[in-house]
Amino acid sequence: MSATDTELTATKAPAKPGTLRYALILGGLSAFGPLSIDMYLPALPQMTGALHSTNGTLQLTLTGFIIGLALGQLIIGPLSDALGRRRPLLTGLGLYAVASVLCAVSPSAEMLIAARLLQAVGAAAGIVIARAIVRDLYSGTAMTKFFSMMMLVSGLGPILAPVLGGQILRLISWRGVFVVLTVFGVLLLITAALALPEPLPAERRRPARLGATLRTYGNLLADRSFFGYAFAGGLMFAGLFAYVSASSFVLQDVYGLSPQGFSLVFGANGVGIVLAGQINGRLVGRFPERRLLATGLVVSALGGLGVLLAALFTLPLVALLVPLLLLVSSIGLVMPNASSLALAEHPHNAGSASALLGVMQFVVGGFATPLVSIGGESSAVPMGTVMAGFAVAALVIFATMTRARQDRLPAAAAR
């Protein structure tokens, strides 16, 4: 065990709820971003007419959310290092619920954009603090196992959100999507208030000073391994964004799947992420996290190249679906290990490290949708090119920018 882990283990940990229940709560907090982004995407055409606006203006609701998510994490991460996790988390969840109500009742596109910005800041609290709490409570392979368990919830968020949004639109208007998000925020606020103890003791908190915060971020970015793991994870997240944004057009318009058939494929890939995450949890401790991460990145790259080849040569649908399943499922291997390895060496500023990790995921991921749209919607080649490109780039970044650490022993225990 490293000196860092020894120091953490020596500090008395707060009582923890049941592991599965805790994983479900923190996984729900981690799913805020994908749910809030993807669930309302099917409603954009309807919103354009209802708000008497243009597609370009309503696209700013997505841009504003991503900006708010990035800025919110950068601010809330260091605050949680200074104030503890509970106060910033509960404040953020309350802000999310209020902002979601404002989204639901917005009379204009301009007000919706402003409400989405506030909603994103609230969502950022859940995302960044969930990861920081895991780092507070766990170290070594126990942390990676817990991140894998969180994939039961967080891994399904970006996959199922568009499907859920589409089903909501069959019953009620686009405003109902934000009503559902309001309920989700309120439920998590109540659950966090009742079931999440404060994991960061006062003696481990750090003052929130601007100069110190900027130096912390600078040191994290200068840490070659942290940057490599975080960037590789961001590139994988971008590949997932490309899949979510383009797969409905590719599978239905290009390959002729029915909406029901598309939903089955989409759901199967979601299950693949969860299963891969649980397999990863079983393997951690038997194999080093770095080796499992490398395996996931290789599988992702091979899957991405398979998707691209199937698209280029217009192969039958099954030739596309198999490598697509491999690529999407590999998220369950990559993200728990990348997150754990990135946070492992930064226990004393876990909030700031978690913030940068999240920002890189969503900022890099934000480039995926416009890249896919450049190639049009009449072929699977743009989706295959973007997904393969991001997957191969993630493998290259991992191989060139990260290195094995001697103190990452399988026997590292949870606090």
Secondary structure as GFF3:
##gff-version 3
##sequence-region A 1 415
A	DSSP	alpha_helix	3	10	.	.	.	ID=ss1
A	DSSP	alpha_helix	19	30	.	.	.	ID=ss2
A	DSSP	alpha_helix	32	38	.	.	.	ID=ss3
A	DSSP	three_ten_helix	41	43	.	.	.	ID=ss4
A	DSSP	alpha_helix	44	50	.	.	.	ID=ss5
A	DSSP	alpha_helix	55	83	.	.	.	ID=ss6
A	DSSP	alpha_helix	86	105	.	.	.	ID=ss7
A	DSSP	alpha_helix	109	137	.	.	.	ID=ss8
A	DSSP	alpha_helix	140	154	.	.	.	ID=ss9
A	DSSP	alpha_helix	157	171	.	.	.	ID=ss10
A	DSSP	alpha_helix	175	195	.	.	.	ID=ss11
A	DSSP	three_ten_helix	202	204	.	.	.	ID=ss12
A	DSSP	alpha_helix	210	222	.	.	.	ID=ss13
A	DSSP	alpha_helix	224	248	.	.	.	ID=ss14
A	DSSP	pi_helix	249	254	.	.	.	ID=ss15
A	DSSP	alpha_helix	259	283	.	.	.	ID=ss16
A	DSSP	alpha_helix	289	312	.	.	.	ID=ss17
A	DSSP	alpha_helix	317	329	.	.	.	ID=ss18
A	DSSP	alpha_helix	331	343	.	.	.	ID=ss19
A	DSSP	three_ten_helix	347	349	.	.	.	ID=ss20
A	DSSP	alpha_helix	350	366	.	.	.	ID=ss21
A	DSSP	alpha_helix	368	374	.	.	.	ID=ss22
A	DSSP	alpha_helix	381	401	.	.	.	ID=ss23
###
